[in-house]
Amino acid sequence: MQMDTKKLKEAQVSSGGVYFRDGAYELTVKTVTYKEGFKGKSVIWEFVVDKASPNPPPADLLKAGESMEFITPNQPGTSASWVLSLEGKGAGSAYSNHKTILTACNGEPIEDEELGDFNNAAVDEKVQALRGVAVRMTTVRKRTSTGGIFTNYKFEPMPSANDEKSIAARRKAIES
């Protein structure tokens, strides 16, 4: 049986990623990448962790006698990724999350007519318009109707940290 060498030559090595653990973070955008692969279309956000602190478990999540230990968050200086699948189950939520992060990076709401250009500049491999922008992210845990625990991510802008000089310094640190 012959292997399709054309597909082999075009194959990309998976770089994997480190996902966020539970915590409250101050992050710097490292890259935003749009990918089309065998599992469909996705956007991959990669961040550098600047500050991190553990999240105490919300009291309403604990059942009688149940203990949810604190989880050590990703450590400052490390990178972490968030992959948003834009196809299949959950795609609507992924688009919403992507827009939420774009808005947090912008520091204010993005008008619908500007969203396409803003997004394209963010995911353009050469431009990477959001590289160096700081955002806050906190994990928020909720109990599902079936009794499991679901983790959601809340992104917020950090306007005081995103002046041109600060962004340029963070870009330089990322690129070195």
N, C-alpha and C positions, 0 to 999 in steps of 0.2 A: 504494500500500500504506500503510495507516494504522498508526501506532505506537500501542501501548497506553499512553496517557498516564497511566493510573492506576499502572502499574508504574514508569513514568519518575518520577512524583512521589514514589513510595515508595523509589526507589533511593537507596542511600547511596554517597557518594563514598568511594572507597578511600583510607585514610590511609597504606597501605603500612606499612613497618617496616624497621628496621635489624637484621640478624641478628648473632649473636655470631660473632666470629672466634676462632681458636684462642687460648687463654690461660687464666690463673688470675685469678679476679675476686672482689672484694667488691662486692656489689650491694645496692641498696635497691629494694624492690617499689614501683613507681609505680602500676600498675593491674593488675587481673585481670578479664578480660572473657569472658563466655560469649556466643558468636555462633552464630546459625543463618543460613546463607547458601546460595548456589547449590551450593557444594561440600560442604554438610552442616554438622554441628555441630563447633564447635571452641572451645578455650579459648586466650585470648591473654594471655600474661604480658608485661608491659612493666616493664623495670627501668631504674634510673639506675646507671651505672657509677661506683662510688666509688674503687676501686683496681683496677689491672690490671697484670699482668706476663706476658711471653711464656712459652710452654711449650716447652722443648726437645723435639725429636722423640725418642720412645723408640727406643733402639738396635735393638730387635727388629723395628721397622718397616722399617728400611733394608735394602734388597737390596744386593748387591755393586755398588759404583760409583754407587749412587743417593744423591742429596742432597735432603733436604727442608729447605728454608730455614725459618728462624724466621718466623712470621707475626706482624705487629704486631697486638696485641689492640685491641679497642675502647678508646678513650681515656676517662680519668676525666672526668666531667661530661656525657658523652653518654648517650643512651638506646639500649637495644637490646631487641628483642622475641623471644619464643619462642612460636610458634604450634603448638598440639597438636591435630591433627585427630582428632576422636572417632568418626569413621565410616570404613569402608573398611579397606584394608590398613594395618596398623600401629596400629589403634585401641586394641588391648590394651596395646601399649607406651605409647601416649599417655596412657591412664588411669593406668598405673603411674607414668609420669613426673610427671603432675599430682599424684598422691598423694605422691610423693617430695618435690616442692617444697612442698606444703602442710605435710608433716611437718617439713621443714627450717625453714619459717617458724614453726611451732609450737614448735620446739626439742626436742620429744620425740614419741614415737609417738602417733598419734591412734587411739583405740579405734574399731572399726568402727561402733558405734552412734552415735558423735559425729561421724563423718566427713561425713555429709550436712549437718548444721547448720553445721559448720565451713566446708565448701565453699560453701554458700549465702551465708554472711556474707562470704566472700572475693570472690565474683563479683557480689554485689549492687552495682549502680551507685551507690547512695546510701551504703551502709555502707562498702564497700571496707575490710573489717576488717584486711587485711594491708598496706595502704598505709603505708610508712615502716619496715617490718620489714627487717632486714638478713640476707642469706644469703651464703654462699660458693659459688662455682661454678667448676669446673675442667673443661676439655674433656679427654677421654680418647680417644686415637686407637688404632684397632686395624686390622690388615690382615684383609680379608675372604677367604673361601675362593677367590674369583675373582681375588685379587691387588689389589683396590682398597683404599682406605683409608676407614674408617667413623669418624665422630666421634660420640662419646656425651658426655653432659653429666652431671657428678656434682655434686649439690647437697648442702650441709652446713649445719647450723644455726650461728648465731653468738650463743649465749645471752648472753654478756657484753656484746654490743652492743645487746641488745633490752630494756633496761629502759624503763619508761614514759616517762621524760624524754627519752631518746635517740630513741625512736620518734616522740614528739610533735615534736621538733626537726626530724627528717627529713621528717615530714608537712608541717610548715610550709614547709620549703624547697621541697618538691615543688609545693605549692599556690601559691607566690609566683611 
